[in-house]
């Protein structure tokens, strides 16, 4: 049985997966009004998981590059979702809200 703080586990780091998915949503789907609702939770999950993996990697003495990459990707995806959400909610004259 693996420990709960074992982040390697022979599989892809979850921070990279969630961070990459949150960024990929913005590039792959042209319907941004629907994308931000998926990208925001994925990005926030990637940020939290990236921080957890980074701390675990520093405790175990293994490479911290992958958790930092996942953390950066998740931060970009989350920031894009929040920026788009703020833009849409501050512009009530957009046709999509009417």
N, C-alpha and C positions, 0 to 999 in steps of 0.2 A: 504494500500500500504506500502511496506517495504522501509526503507531508503536504499540508495545506499551503505552506509558503514556498513549495518547490515550484519554480517558475519555468524551468527548462522542460522537463517531462518528455523530451524527444518530439515535441510538436511545435507548431508556430506559436509565437507569443500572441496572446489575445489582444494586447494593446496595439500591435501592428495590424491585426485583422480588423478590429473595430475602427481604428484610426483610418486605415486605408479605405474601408467601406464608407466611412462618413465623407471622405474627400471624393471618392469615386462617384458617389451620388450626384455631386454637383456637376461633374463632367459628363456623366452618362445619360442623365435624364433632363430633357428640356423643360419639364413642368416643375419649375422651382417652387411653386405654391404647395405642391404635394411633397417635394423633396425635403424641405426643411423640417417637416414633422417626423421624418425618418432619420435624417442626418443629426438632429440635435440629441436624441437619446443615445444613438450609436457613438457620437463624439464624446458625450459626457461619460459614457461607459468606458471608452478608450482612454480618456484622461485619468479616470480613477484607477483603471487597471494598469495603465502605464506608470503611475506613481507607485502603486503597490509592487509592480515588477521591478522598478528601479530600486526601491528600497531593499527588496529581497536580493537582488543581484549585488548590491553593494555590501550587504551582510555576508553573502556567500562567497564574495570575492571573484565572481565571474564577470564577463564582459557586460557593460551597461549600454552598449550602442543600440541594441534592438529595443529595449524599453524606452530609450530617449527618442528614437525614430518614431515609435508608436505614439509616444506622448506628443511629439511635434505634429504628426499627422492628425491626431485626434483634436489637438488644439486648433489647428487650421480649419478642420471640418466644423467644429463647434462654433468658432468665431464667425465663419461664413453663415451658419444657420442663424445665429443671433443677429448678425448684421442685416440679413435679409428679413428676418422677422420684424426688427425695429423699422426697417424701411417700409415694409408693407403696412404696418400698423400706424405709422406717422403720416401716411399718404392716403387718406380716405377717398380721394378722388380717383383712385385706380379703378378701371372697369371690372377687375376681378372681384372687388368687394361689393359692387353695386348689385 
